[in-house]
Amino acid sequence: MRDIIALKCEECGEINYSITKNKRTHPEKFEVSKYCKRDKKHTKHKESRDTIKN
């Protein structure tokens, strides 16, 4: 089953993106470089523990 996870900017702490991930096949934390609107540059975004409500 795919779960919705939040991606949080490491520099400003804002949740900018949400993605889906299969936690059974990929249990490790997701990390990617994405554009942050607040910092106006590409920063590292990590999987957050915060939940996204549908």
mmCIF entry with sequence, helices, sheets and N, C-alpha, C, O atoms, coordinates in Angstrom:
data_MODEL
# 
_entry.id   MODEL 
# 
_entity.id                         1 
_entity.type                       polymer 
_entity.pdbx_number_of_molecules   1 
# 
_entity_poly.entity_id                      1 
_entity_poly.type                           'polypeptide(L)' 
_entity_poly.nstd_linkage                   no 
_entity_poly.nstd_monomer                   no 
_entity_poly.pdbx_seq_one_letter_code       MRDIIALKCEECGEINYSITKNKRTHPEKFEVSKYCKRDKKHTKHKESRDTIKN 
_entity_poly.pdbx_seq_one_letter_code_can   MRDIIALKCEECGEINYSITKNKRTHPEKFEVSKYCKRDKKHTKHKESRDTIKN 
_entity_poly.pdbx_strand_id                 A 
# 
loop_
_entity_poly_seq.entity_id 
_entity_poly_seq.num 
_entity_poly_seq.mon_id 
_entity_poly_seq.hetero 
1 1  MET n 
1 2  ARG n 
1 3  ASP n 
1 4  ILE n 
1 5  ILE n 
1 6  ALA n 
1 7  LEU n 
1 8  LYS n 
1 9  CYS n 
1 10 GLU n 
1 11 GLU n 
1 12 CYS n 
1 13 GLY n 
1 14 GLU n 
1 15 ILE n 
1 16 ASN n 
1 17 TYR n 
1 18 SER n 
1 19 ILE n 
1 20 THR n 
1 21 LYS n 
1 22 ASN n 
1 23 LYS n 
1 24 ARG n 
1 25 THR n 
1 26 HIS n 
1 27 PRO n 
1 28 GLU n 
1 29 LYS n 
1 30 PHE n 
1 31 GLU n 
1 32 VAL n 
1 33 SER n 
1 34 LYS n 
1 35 TYR n 
1 36 CYS n 
1 37 LYS n 
1 38 ARG n 
1 39 ASP n 
1 40 LYS n 
1 41 LYS n 
1 42 HIS n 
1 43 THR n 
1 44 LYS n 
1 45 HIS n 
1 46 LYS n 
1 47 GLU n 
1 48 SER n 
1 49 ARG n 
1 50 ASP n 
1 51 THR n 
1 52 ILE n 
1 53 LYS n 
1 54 ASN n 
# 
_struct_asym.id          A 
_struct_asym.entity_id   1 
# 
_struct_sheet.id               AA1 
_struct_sheet.type             ? 
_struct_sheet.number_strands   4 
_struct_sheet.details          ? 
# 
loop_
_struct_sheet_order.sheet_id 
_struct_sheet_order.range_id_1 
_struct_sheet_order.range_id_2 
_struct_sheet_order.offset 
_struct_sheet_order.sense 
AA1 1 2 ? anti-parallel 
AA1 2 3 ? anti-parallel 
AA1 3 4 ? anti-parallel 
# 
loop_
_struct_sheet_range.sheet_id 
_struct_sheet_range.id 
_struct_sheet_range.beg_label_comp_id 
_struct_sheet_range.beg_label_asym_id 
_struct_sheet_range.beg_label_seq_id 
_struct_sheet_range.pdbx_beg_PDB_ins_code 
_struct_sheet_range.end_label_comp_id 
_struct_sheet_range.end_label_asym_id 
_struct_sheet_range.end_label_seq_id 
_struct_sheet_range.pdbx_end_PDB_ins_code 
_struct_sheet_range.beg_auth_comp_id 
_struct_sheet_range.beg_auth_asym_id 
_struct_sheet_range.beg_auth_seq_id 
_struct_sheet_range.end_auth_comp_id 
_struct_sheet_range.end_auth_asym_id 
_struct_sheet_range.end_auth_seq_id 
AA1 1 ILE A 15 ? ASN A 22 ? ILE A 15 ASN A 22 
AA1 2 ARG A 2  ? CYS A 9  ? ARG A 2  CYS A 9  
AA1 3 LYS A 41 ? GLU A 47 ? LYS A 41 GLU A 47 
AA1 4 GLU A 31 ? CYS A 36 ? GLU A 31 CYS A 36 
# 
loop_
_atom_site.group_PDB 
_atom_site.id 
_atom_site.type_symbol 
_atom_site.label_atom_id 
_atom_site.label_alt_id 
_atom_site.label_comp_id 
_atom_site.label_asym_id 
_atom_site.label_entity_id 
_atom_site.label_seq_id 
_atom_site.pdbx_PDB_ins_code 
_atom_site.Cartn_x 
_atom_site.Cartn_y 
_atom_site.Cartn_z 
_atom_site.occupancy 
_atom_site.B_iso_or_equiv 
_atom_site.pdbx_formal_charge 
_atom_site.auth_seq_id 
_atom_site.auth_comp_id 
_atom_site.auth_asym_id 
_atom_site.auth_atom_id 
_atom_site.pdbx_PDB_model_num 
ATOM 1   N N  . MET A 1 1  ? 0.827  -1.181 0.000  1.00 0.00 ? 1  MET A N  1 
ATOM 2   C CA . MET A 1 1  ? 0.000  0.000  0.000  1.00 0.00 ? 1  MET A CA 1 
ATOM 3   C C  . MET A 1 1  ? 0.873  1.248  0.000  1.00 0.00 ? 1  MET A C  1 
ATOM 4   O O  . MET A 1 1  ? 1.882  1.306  0.703  1.00 0.00 ? 1  MET A O  1 
ATOM 5   N N  . ARG A 1 2  ? 0.488  2.233  -0.779 1.00 0.00 ? 2  ARG A N  1 
ATOM 6   C CA . ARG A 1 2  ? 1.250  3.468  -0.872 1.00 0.00 ? 2  ARG A CA 1 
ATOM 7   C C  . ARG A 1 2  ? 0.734  4.465  0.153  1.00 0.00 ? 2  ARG A C  1 
ATOM 8   O O  . ARG A 1 2  ? -0.473 4.628  0.330  1.00 0.00 ? 2  ARG A O  1 
ATOM 9   N N  . ASP A 1 3  ? 1.668  5.129  0.823  1.00 0.00 ? 3  ASP A N  1 
ATOM 10  C CA . ASP A 1 3  ? 1.328  6.123  1.830  1.00 0.00 ? 3  ASP A CA 1 
ATOM 11  C C  . ASP A 1 3  ? 1.742  7.501  1.342  1.00 0.00 ? 3  ASP A C  1 
ATOM 12  O O  . ASP A 1 3  ? 2.728  7.646  0.619  1.00 0.00 ? 3  ASP A O  1 
ATOM 13  N N  . ILE A 1 4  ? 0.976  8.514  1.744  1.00 0.00 ? 4  ILE A N  1 
ATOM 14  C CA . ILE A 1 4  ? 1.318  9.893  1.410  1.00 0.00 ? 4  ILE A CA 1 
ATOM 15  C C  . ILE A 1 4  ? 2.282  10.411 2.460  1.00 0.00 ? 4  ILE A C  1 
ATOM 16  O O  . ILE A 1 4  ? 2.002  10.344 3.657  1.00 0.00 ? 4  ILE A O  1 
ATOM 17  N N  . ILE A 1 5  ? 3.425  10.933 2.009  1.00 0.00 ? 5  ILE A N  1 
ATOM 18  C CA . ILE A 1 5  ? 4.416  11.491 2.928  1.00 0.00 ? 5  ILE A CA 1 
ATOM 19  C C  . ILE A 1 5  ? 4.664  12.946 2.571  1.00 0.00 ? 5  ILE A C  1 
ATOM 20  O O  . ILE A 1 5  ? 4.434  13.368 1.437  1.00 0.00 ? 5  ILE A O  1 
ATOM 21  N N  . ALA A 1 6  ? 5.132  13.703 3.544  1.00 0.00 ? 6  ALA A N  1 
ATOM 22  C CA . ALA A 1 6  ? 5.435  15.121 3.354  1.00 0.00 ? 6  ALA A CA 1 
ATOM 23  C C  . ALA A 1 6  ? 6.937  15.301 3.220  1.00 0.00 ? 6  ALA A C  1 
ATOM 24  O O  . ALA A 1 6  ? 7.714  14.603 3.872  1.00 0.00 ? 6  ALA A O  1 
ATOM 25  N N  . LEU A 1 7  ? 7.343  16.241 2.371  1.00 0.00 ? 7  LEU A N  1 
ATOM 26  C CA . LEU A 1 7  ? 8.756  16.590 2.227  1.00 0.00 ? 7  LEU A CA 1 
ATOM 27  C C  . LEU A 1 7  ? 8.969  17.960 2.855  1.00 0.00 ? 7  LEU A C  1 
ATOM 28  O O  . LEU A 1 7  ? 8.338  18.941 2.461  1.00 0.00 ? 7  LEU A O  1 
ATOM 29  N N  . LYS A 1 8  ? 9.868  18.017 3.840  1.00 0.00 ? 8  LYS A N  1 
ATOM 30  C CA . LYS A 1 8  ? 10.124 19.247 4.586  1.00 0.00 ? 8  LYS A CA 1 
ATOM 31  C C  . LYS A 1 8  ? 11.504 19.780 4.238  1.00 0.00 ? 8  LYS A C  1 
ATOM 32  O O  . LYS A 1 8  ? 12.476 19.026 4.173  1.00 0.00 ? 8  LYS A O  1 
ATOM 33  N N  . CYS A 1 9  ? 11.581 21.089 4.015  1.00 0.00 ? 9  CYS A N  1 
ATOM 34  C CA . CYS A 1 9  ? 12.851 21.751 3.709  1.00 0.00 ? 9  CYS A CA 1 
ATOM 35  C C  . CYS A 1 9  ? 13.742 21.713 4.949  1.00 0.00 ? 9  CYS A C  1 
ATOM 36  O O  . CYS A 1 9  ? 13.285 22.007 6.053  1.00 0.00 ? 9  CYS A O  1 
ATOM 37  N N  . GLU A 1 10 ? 15.003 21.353 4.768  1.00 0.00 ? 10 GLU A N  1 
ATOM 38  C CA . GLU A 1 10 ? 15.930 21.294 5.901  1.00 0.00 ? 10 GLU A CA 1 
ATOM 39  C C  . GLU A 1 10 ? 16.344 22.672 6.385  1.00 0.00 ? 10 GLU A C  1 
ATOM 40  O O  . GLU A 1 10 ? 16.674 22.829 7.561  1.00 0.00 ? 10 GLU A O  1 
ATOM 41  N N  . GLU A 1 11 ? 16.337 23.681 5.513  1.00 0.00 ? 11 GLU A N  1 
ATOM 42  C CA . GLU A 1 11 ? 16.803 25.012 5.909  1.00 0.00 ? 11 GLU A CA 1 
ATOM 43  C C  . GLU A 1 11 ? 15.728 25.828 6.609  1.00 0.00 ? 11 GLU A C  1 
ATOM 44  O O  . GLU A 1 11 ? 15.984 26.402 7.667  1.00 0.00 ? 11 GLU A O  1 
ATOM 45  N N  . CYS A 1 12 ? 14.513 25.890 6.031  1.00 0.00 ? 12 CYS A N  1 
ATOM 46  C CA . CYS A 1 12 ? 13.473 26.735 6.630  1.00 0.00 ? 12 CYS A CA 1 
ATOM 47  C C  . CYS A 1 12 ? 12.458 25.931 7.438  1.00 0.00 ? 12 CYS A C  1 
ATOM 48  O O  . CYS A 1 12 ? 11.749 26.510 8.261  1.00 0.00 ? 12 CYS A O  1 
ATOM 49  N N  . GLY A 1 13 ? 12.364 24.622 7.232  1.00 0.00 ? 13 GLY A N  1 
ATOM 50  C CA . GLY A 1 13 ? 11.442 23.784 7.991  1.00 0.00 ? 13 GLY A CA 1 
ATOM 51  C C  . GLY A 1 13 ? 10.023 23.765 7.467  1.00 0.00 ? 13 GLY A C  1 
ATOM 52  O O  . GLY A 1 13 ? 9.140  23.216 8.127  1.00 0.00 ? 13 GLY A O  1 
ATOM 53  N N  . GLU A 1 14 ? 9.769  24.345 6.302  1.00 0.00 ? 14 GLU A N  1 
ATOM 54  C CA . GLU A 1 14 ? 8.424  24.394 5.737  1.00 0.00 ? 14 GLU A CA 1 
ATOM 55  C C  . GLU A 1 14 ? 8.149  23.132 4.919  1.00 0.00 ? 14 GLU A C  1 
ATOM 56  O O  . GLU A 1 14 ? 9.033  22.631 4.224  1.00 0.00 ? 14 GLU A O  1 
ATOM 57  N N  . ILE A 1 15 ? 6.922  22.625 5.006  1.00 0.00 ? 15 ILE A N  1 
ATOM 58  C CA . ILE A 1 15 ? 6.513  21.481 4.189  1.00 0.00 ? 15 ILE A CA 1 
ATOM 59  C C  . ILE A 1 15 ? 6.079  22.024 2.837  1.00 0.00 ? 15 ILE A C  1 
ATOM 60  O O  . ILE A 1 15 ? 5.081  22.738 2.742  1.00 0.00 ? 15 ILE A O  1 
ATOM 61  N N  . ASN A 1 16 ? 6.830  21.686 1.786  1.00 0.00 ? 16 ASN A N  1 
ATOM 62  C CA . ASN A 1 16 ? 6.579  22.226 0.458  1.00 0.00 ? 16 ASN A CA 1 
ATOM 63  C C  . ASN A 1 16 ? 5.971  21.216 -0.509 1.00 0.00 ? 16 ASN A C  1 
ATOM 64  O O  . ASN A 1 16 ? 5.264  21.611 -1.436 1.00 0.00 ? 16 ASN A O  1 
ATOM 65  N N  . TYR A 1 17 ? 6.225  19.934 -0.318 1.00 0.00 ? 17 TYR A N  1 
ATOM 66  C CA . TYR A 1 17 ? 5.799  18.923 -1.278 1.00 0.00 ? 17 TYR A CA 1 
ATOM 67  C C  . TYR A 1 17 ? 5.196  17.725 -0.556 1.00 0.00 ? 17 TYR A C  1 
ATOM 68  O O  . TYR A 1 17 ? 5.488  17.476 0.613  1.00 0.00 ? 17 TYR A O  1 
ATOM 69  N N  . SER A 1 18 ? 4.345  16.983 -1.274 1.00 0.00 ? 18 SER A N  1 
ATOM 70  C CA . SER A 1 18 ? 3.845  15.708 -0.789 1.00 0.00 ? 18 SER A CA 1 
ATOM 71  C C  . SER A 1 18 ? 3.968  14.694 -1.916 1.00 0.00 ? 18 SER A C  1 
ATOM 72  O O  . SER A 1 18 ? 3.717  15.010 -3.080 1.00 0.00 ? 18 SER A O  1 
ATOM 73  N N  . ILE A 1 19 ? 4.353  13.480 -1.564 1.00 0.00 ? 19 ILE A N  1 
ATOM 74  C CA . ILE A 1 19 ? 4.527  12.415 -2.544 1.00 0.00 ? 19 ILE A CA 1 
ATOM 75  C C  . ILE A 1 19 ? 3.967  11.127 -1.950 1.00 0.00 ? 19 ILE A C  1 
ATOM 76  O O  . ILE A 1 19 ? 3.654  11.068 -0.761 1.00 0.00 ? 19 ILE A O  1 
ATOM 77  N N  . THR A 1 20 ? 3.845  10.104 -2.779 1.00 0.00 ? 20 THR A N  1 
ATOM 78  C CA . THR A 1 20 ? 3.433  8.797  -2.280 1.00 0.00 ? 20 THR A CA 1 
ATOM 79  C C  . THR A 1 20 ? 4.640  7.867  -2.309 1.00 0.00 ? 20 THR A C  1 
ATOM 80  O O  . THR A 1 20 ? 5.533  7.994  -3.147 1.00 0.00 ? 20 THR A O  1 
ATOM 81  N N  . LYS A 1 21 ? 4.637  6.919  -1.357 1.00 0.00 ? 21 LYS A N  1 
ATOM 82  C CA . LYS A 1 21 ? 5.769  6.010  -1.239 1.00 0.00 ? 21 LYS A CA 1 
ATOM 83  C C  . LYS A 1 21 ? 5.274  4.676  -0.712 1.00 0.00 ? 21 LYS A C  1 
ATOM 84  O O  . LYS A 1 21 ? 4.416  4.635  0.169  1.00 0.00 ? 21 LYS A O  1 
ATOM 85  N N  . ASN A 1 22 ? 5.809  3.587  -1.244 1.00 0.00 ? 22 ASN A N  1 
ATOM 86  C CA . ASN A 1 22 ? 5.507  2.258  -0.747 1.00 0.00 ? 22 ASN A CA 1 
ATOM 87  C C  . ASN A 1 22 ? 6.488  1.961  0.381  1.00 0.00 ? 22 ASN A C  1 
ATOM 88  O O  . ASN A 1 22 ? 7.658  1.678  0.127  1.00 0.00 ? 22 ASN A O  1 
ATOM 89  N N  . LYS A 1 23 ? 6.018  2.023  1.623  1.00 0.00 ? 23 LYS A N  1 
ATOM 90  C CA . LYS A 1 23 ? 6.907  1.864  2.771  1.00 0.00 ? 23 LYS A CA 1 
ATOM 91  C C  . LYS A 1 23 ? 7.386  0.426  2.958  1.00 0.00 ? 23 LYS A C  1 
ATOM 92  O O  . LYS A 1 23 ? 8.393  0.191  3.627  1.00 0.00 ? 23 LYS A O  1 
ATOM 93  N N  . ARG A 1 24 ? 6.682  -0.524 2.381  1.00 0.00 ? 24 ARG A N  1 
ATOM 94  C CA . ARG A 1 24 ? 7.091  -1.921 2.518  1.00 0.00 ? 24 ARG A CA 1 
ATOM 95  C C  . ARG A 1 24 ? 8.341  -2.216 1.698  1.00 0.00 ? 24 ARG A C  1 
ATOM 96  O O  . ARG A 1 24 ? 9.228  -2.936 2.158  1.00 0.00 ? 24 ARG A O  1 
ATOM 97  N N  . THR A 1 25 ? 8.421  -1.660 0.472  1.00 0.00 ? 25 THR A N  1 
ATOM 98  C CA . THR A 1 25 ? 9.575  -1.927 -0.388 1.00 0.00 ? 25 THR A CA 1 
ATOM 99  C C  . THR A 1 25 ? 10.709 -0.924 -0.188 1.00 0.00 ? 25 THR A C  1 
ATOM 100 O O  . THR A 1 25 ? 11.861 -1.229 -0.499 1.00 0.00 ? 25 THR A O  1 
ATOM 101 N N  . HIS A 1 26 ? 10.396 0.283  0.332  1.00 0.00 ? 26 HIS A N  1 
ATOM 102 C CA . HIS A 1 26 ? 11.397 1.326  0.559  1.00 0.00 ? 26 HIS A CA 1 
ATOM 103 C C  . HIS A 1 26 ? 11.255 1.881  1.978  1.00 0.00 ? 26 HIS A C  1 
ATOM 104 O O  . HIS A 1 26 ? 10.693 2.961  2.158  1.00 0.00 ? 26 HIS A O  1 
ATOM 105 N N  . PRO A 1 27 ? 11.750 1.167  2.980  1.00 0.00 ? 27 PRO A N  1 
ATOM 106 C CA . PRO A 1 27 ? 11.577 1.622  4.368  1.00 0.00 ? 27 PRO A CA 1 
ATOM 107 C C  . PRO A 1 27 ? 12.476 2.798  4.755  1.00 0.00 ? 27 PRO A C  1 
ATOM 108 O O  . PRO A 1 27 ? 12.223 3.451  5.767  1.00 0.00 ? 27 PRO A O  1 
ATOM 109 N N  . GLU A 1 28 ? 13.515 3.081  3.975  1.00 0.00 ? 28 GLU A N  1 
ATOM 110 C CA . GLU A 1 28 ? 14.425 4.170  4.317  1.00 0.00 ? 28 GLU A CA 1 
ATOM 111 C C  . GLU A 1 28 ? 13.772 5.526  4.070  1.00 0.00 ? 28 GLU A C  1 
ATOM 112 O O  . GLU A 1 28 ? 12.801 5.633  3.322  1.00 0.00 ? 28 GLU A O  1 
ATOM 113 N N  . LYS A 1 29 ? 14.323 6.567  4.714  1.00 0.00 ? 29 LYS A N  1 
ATOM 114 C CA . LYS A 1 29 ? 13.806 7.932  4.565  1.00 0.00 ? 29 LYS A CA 1 
ATOM 115 C C  . LYS A 1 29 ? 14.119 8.458  3.171  1.00 0.00 ? 29 LYS A C  1 
ATOM 116 O O  . LYS A 1 29 ? 15.196 8.210  2.628  1.00 0.00 ? 29 LYS A O  1 
ATOM 117 N N  . PHE A 1 30 ? 13.166 9.185  2.600  1.00 0.00 ? 30 PHE A N  1 
ATOM 118 C CA . PHE A 1 30 ? 13.294 9.763  1.272  1.00 0.00 ? 30 PHE A CA 1 
ATOM 119 C C  . PHE A 1 30 ? 13.969 11.121 1.385  1.00 0.00 ? 30 PHE A C  1 
ATOM 120 O O  . PHE A 1 30 ? 13.622 11.915 2.260  1.00 0.00 ? 30 PHE A O  1 
ATOM 121 N N  . GLU A 1 31 ? 14.937 11.397 0.503  1.00 0.00 ? 31 GLU A N  1 
ATOM 122 C CA . GLU A 1 31 ? 15.652 12.673 0.514  1.00 0.00 ? 31 GLU A CA 1 
ATOM 123 C C  . GLU A 1 31 ? 15.936 13.087 -0.925 1.00 0.00 ? 31 GLU A C  1 
ATOM 124 O O  . GLU A 1 31 ? 16.432 12.291 -1.723 1.00 0.00 ? 31 GLU A O  1 
ATOM 125 N N  . VAL A 1 32 ? 15.614 14.353 -1.253 1.00 0.00 ? 32 VAL A N  1 
ATOM 126 C CA . VAL A 1 32 ? 15.779 14.824 -2.618 1.00 0.00 ? 32 VAL A CA 1 
ATOM 127 C C  . VAL A 1 32 ? 16.000 16.338 -2.595 1.00 0.00 ? 32 VAL A C  1 
ATOM 128 O O  . VAL A 1 32 ? 15.596 17.014 -1.649 1.00 0.00 ? 32 VAL A O  1 
ATOM 129 N N  . SER A 1 33 ? 16.640 16.864 -3.638 1.00 0.00 ? 33 SER A N  1 
ATOM 130 C CA . SER A 1 33 ? 16.836 18.300 -3.762 1.00 0.00 ? 33 SER A CA 1 
ATOM 131 C C  . SER A 1 33 ? 15.654 18.879 -4.533 1.00 0.00 ? 33 SER A C  1 
ATOM 132 O O  . SER A 1 33 ? 15.388 18.474 -5.665 1.00 0.00 ? 33 SER A O  1 
ATOM 133 N N  . LYS A 1 34 ? 14.947 19.824 -3.921 1.00 0.00 ? 34 LYS A N  1 
ATOM 134 C CA . LYS A 1 34 ? 13.775 20.450 -4.523 1.00 0.00 ? 34 LYS A CA 1 
ATOM 135 C C  . LYS A 1 34 ? 13.861 21.957 -4.345 1.00 0.00 ? 34 LYS A C  1 
ATOM 136 O O  . LYS A 1 34 ? 14.677 22.452 -3.567 1.00 0.00 ? 34 LYS A O  1 
ATOM 137 N N  . TYR A 1 35 ? 13.013 22.689 -5.071 1.00 0.00 ? 35 TYR A N  1 
ATOM 138 C CA . TYR A 1 35 ? 12.976 24.152 -4.981 1.00 0.00 ? 35 TYR A CA 1 
ATOM 139 C C  . TYR A 1 35 ? 12.146 24.572 -3.784 1.00 0.00 ? 35 TYR A C  1 
ATOM 140 O O  . TYR A 1 35 ? 11.028 24.090 -3.602 1.00 0.00 ? 35 TYR A O  1 
ATOM 141 N N  . CYS A 1 36 ? 12.685 25.473 -2.960 1.00 0.00 ? 36 CYS A N  1 
ATOM 142 C CA . CYS A 1 36 ? 11.979 26.015 -1.802 1.00 0.00 ? 36 CYS A CA 1 
ATOM 143 C C  . CYS A 1 36 ? 11.534 27.431 -2.135 1.00 0.00 ? 36 CYS A C  1 
ATOM 144 O O  . CYS A 1 36 ? 12.351 28.280 -2.492 1.00 0.00 ? 36 CYS A O  1 
ATOM 145 N N  . LYS A 1 37 ? 10.223 27.682 -2.016 1.00 0.00 ? 37 LYS A N  1 
ATOM 146 C CA . LYS A 1 37 ? 9.680  29.008 -2.343 1.00 0.00 ? 37 LYS A CA 1 
ATOM 147 C C  . LYS A 1 37 ? 10.139 30.064 -1.351 1.00 0.00 ? 37 LYS A C  1 
ATOM 148 O O  . LYS A 1 37 ? 10.378 31.208 -1.737 1.00 0.00 ? 37 LYS A O  1 
ATOM 149 N N  . ARG A 1 38 ? 10.266 29.704 -0.094 1.00 0.00 ? 38 ARG A N  1 
ATOM 150 C CA . ARG A 1 38 ? 10.656 30.678 0.927  1.00 0.00 ? 38 ARG A CA 1 
ATOM 151 C C  . ARG A 1 38 ? 12.114 31.107 0.747  1.00 0.00 ? 38 ARG A C  1 
ATOM 152 O O  . ARG A 1 38 ? 12.424 32.296 0.832  1.00 0.00 ? 38 ARG A O  1 
ATOM 153 N N  . ASP A 1 39 ? 13.012 30.146 0.499  1.00 0.00 ? 39 ASP A N  1 
ATOM 154 C CA . ASP A 1 39 ? 14.438 30.458 0.328  1.00 0.00 ? 39 ASP A CA 1 
ATOM 155 C C  . ASP A 1 39 ? 14.780 30.893 -1.096 1.00 0.00 ? 39 ASP A C  1 
ATOM 156 O O  . ASP A 1 39 ? 15.843 31.466 -1.333 1.00 0.00 ? 39 ASP A O  1 
ATOM 157 N N  . LYS A 1 40 ? 13.881 30.622 -2.042 1.00 0.00 ? 40 LYS A N  1 
ATOM 158 C CA . LYS A 1 40 ? 14.074 30.953 -3.456 1.00 0.00 ? 40 LYS A CA 1 
ATOM 159 C C  . LYS A 1 40 ? 15.343 30.323 -4.035 1.00 0.00 ? 40 LYS A C  1 
ATOM 160 O O  . LYS A 1 40 ? 16.092 30.956 -4.779 1.00 0.00 ? 40 LYS A O  1 
ATOM 161 N N  . LYS A 1 41 ? 15.560 29.041 -3.664 1.00 0.00 ? 41 LYS A N  1 
ATOM 162 C CA . LYS A 1 41 ? 16.683 28.271 -4.207 1.00 0.00 ? 41 LYS A CA 1 
ATOM 163 C C  . LYS A 1 41 ? 16.410 26.792 -3.988 1.00 0.00 ? 41 LYS A C  1 
ATOM 164 O O  . LYS A 1 41 ? 15.480 26.422 -3.271 1.00 0.00 ? 41 LYS A O  1 
ATOM 165 N N  . HIS A 1 42 ? 17.228 25.948 -4.609 1.00 0.00 ? 42 HIS A N  1 
ATOM 166 C CA . HIS A 1 42 ? 17.109 24.512 -4.414 1.00 0.00 ? 42 HIS A CA 1 
ATOM 167 C C  . HIS A 1 42 ? 17.758 24.135 -3.081 1.00 0.00 ? 42 HIS A C  1 
ATOM 168 O O  . HIS A 1 42 ? 18.898 24.507 -2.802 1.00 0.00 ? 42 HIS A O  1 
ATOM 169 N N  . THR A 1 43 ? 17.020 23.400 -2.276 1.00 0.00 ? 43 THR A N  1 
ATOM 170 C CA . THR A 1 43 ? 17.519 22.933 -0.986 1.00 0.00 ? 43 THR A CA 1 
ATOM 171 C C  . THR A 1 43 ? 17.195 21.456 -0.829 1.00 0.00 ? 43 THR A C  1 
ATOM 172 O O  . THR A 1 43 ? 16.419 20.895 -1.603 1.00 0.00 ? 43 THR A O  1 
ATOM 173 N N  . LYS A 1 44 ? 17.789 20.837 0.168  1.00 0.00 ? 44 LYS A N  1 
ATOM 174 C CA . LYS A 1 44 ? 17.546 19.436 0.452  1.00 0.00 ? 44 LYS A CA 1 
ATOM 175 C C  . LYS A 1 44 ? 16.231 19.294 1.202  1.00 0.00 ? 44 LYS A C  1 
ATOM 176 O O  . LYS A 1 44 ? 16.011 19.979 2.202  1.00 0.00 ? 44 LYS A O  1 
ATOM 177 N N  . HIS A 1 45 ? 15.355 18.413 0.731  1.00 0.00 ? 45 HIS A N  1 
ATOM 178 C CA . HIS A 1 45 ? 14.079 18.128 1.374  1.00 0.00 ? 45 HIS A CA 1 
ATOM 179 C C  . HIS A 1 45 ? 14.093 16.678 1.843  1.00 0.00 ? 45 HIS A C  1 
ATOM 180 O O  . HIS A 1 45 ? 14.493 15.783 1.100  1.00 0.00 ? 45 HIS A O  1 
ATOM 181 N N  . LYS A 1 46 ? 13.650 16.448 3.091  1.00 0.00 ? 46 LYS A N  1 
ATOM 182 C CA . LYS A 1 46 ? 13.611 15.106 3.656  1.00 0.00 ? 46 LYS A CA 1 
ATOM 183 C C  . LYS A 1 46 ? 12.190 14.726 4.019  1.00 0.00 ? 46 LYS A C  1 
ATOM 184 O O  . LYS A 1 46 ? 11.325 15.578 4.224  1.00 0.00 ? 46 LYS A O  1 
ATOM 185 N N  . GLU A 1 47 ? 11.974 13.420 4.092  1.00 0.00 ? 47 GLU A N  1 
ATOM 186 C CA . GLU A 1 47 ? 10.678 12.901 4.520  1.00 0.00 ? 47 GLU A CA 1 
ATOM 187 C C  . GLU A 1 47 ? 10.401 13.349 5.950  1.00 0.00 ? 47 GLU A C  1 
ATOM 188 O O  . GLU A 1 47 ? 11.251 13.226 6.831  1.00 0.00 ? 47 GLU A O  1 
ATOM 189 N N  . SER A 1 48 ? 9.208  13.865 6.160  1.00 0.00 ? 48 SER A N  1 
ATOM 190 C CA . SER A 1 48 ? 8.839  14.403 7.462  1.00 0.00 ? 48 SER A CA 1 
ATOM 191 C C  . SER A 1 48 ? 7.955  13.418 8.208  1.00 0.00 ? 48 SER A C  1 
ATOM 192 O O  . SER A 1 48 ? 7.303  12.574 7.596  1.00 0.00 ? 48 SER A O  1 
ATOM 193 N N  . ARG A 1 49 ? 7.933  13.527 9.532  1.00 0.00 ? 49 ARG A N  1 
ATOM 194 C CA . ARG A 1 49 ? 7.063  12.683 10.349 1.00 0.00 ? 49 ARG A CA 1 
ATOM 195 C C  . ARG A 1 49 ? 5.643  13.227 10.362 1.00 0.00 ? 49 ARG A C  1 
ATOM 196 O O  . ARG A 1 49 ? 4.720  12.518 10.765 1.00 0.00 ? 49 ARG A O  1 
ATOM 197 N N  . ASP A 1 50 ? 5.446  14.477 9.928  1.00 0.00 ? 50 ASP A N  1 
ATOM 198 C CA . ASP A 1 50 ? 4.113  15.086 9.899  1.00 0.00 ? 50 ASP A CA 1 
ATOM 199 C C  . ASP A 1 50 ? 3.226  14.338 8.902  1.00 0.00 ? 50 ASP A C  1 
ATOM 200 O O  . ASP A 1 50 ? 3.690  13.898 7.850  1.00 0.00 ? 50 ASP A O  1 
ATOM 201 N N  . THR A 1 51 ? 1.972  14.205 9.242  1.00 0.00 ? 51 THR A N  1 
ATOM 202 C CA . THR A 1 51 ? 1.042  13.501 8.357  1.00 0.00 ? 51 THR A CA 1 
ATOM 203 C C  . THR A 1 51 ? 0.283  14.496 7.505  1.00 0.00 ? 51 THR A C  1 
ATOM 204 O O  . THR A 1 51 ? 0.079  15.646 7.895  1.00 0.00 ? 51 THR A O  1 
ATOM 205 N N  . ILE A 1 52 ? -0.133 14.035 6.335  1.00 0.00 ? 52 ILE A N  1 
ATOM 206 C CA . ILE A 1 52 ? -0.916 14.861 5.429  1.00 0.00 ? 52 ILE A CA 1 
ATOM 207 C C  . ILE A 1 52 ? -2.335 14.315 5.455  1.00 0.00 ? 52 ILE A C  1 
ATOM 208 O O  . ILE A 1 52 ? -2.557 13.120 5.258  1.00 0.00 ? 52 ILE A O  1 
ATOM 209 N N  . LYS A 1 53 ? -3.276 15.187 5.695  1.00 0.00 ? 53 LYS A N  1 
ATOM 210 C CA . LYS A 1 53 ? -4.685 14.764 5.783  1.00 0.00 ? 53 LYS A CA 1 
ATOM 211 C C  . LYS A 1 53 ? -5.337 14.891 4.414  1.00 0.00 ? 53 LYS A C  1 
ATOM 212 O O  . LYS A 1 53 ? -5.146 15.885 3.713  1.00 0.00 ? 53 LYS A O  1 
ATOM 213 N N  . ASN A 1 54 ? -6.104 13.882 4.042  1.00 0.00 ? 54 ASN A N  1 
ATOM 214 C CA . ASN A 1 54 ? -6.824 13.908 2.763  1.00 0.00 ? 54 ASN A CA 1 
ATOM 215 C C  . ASN A 1 54 ? -8.179 14.518 2.949  1.00 0.00 ? 54 ASN A C  1 
ATOM 216 O O  . ASN A 1 54 ? -8.943 14.632 1.990  1.00 0.00 ? 54 ASN A O  1 
# 
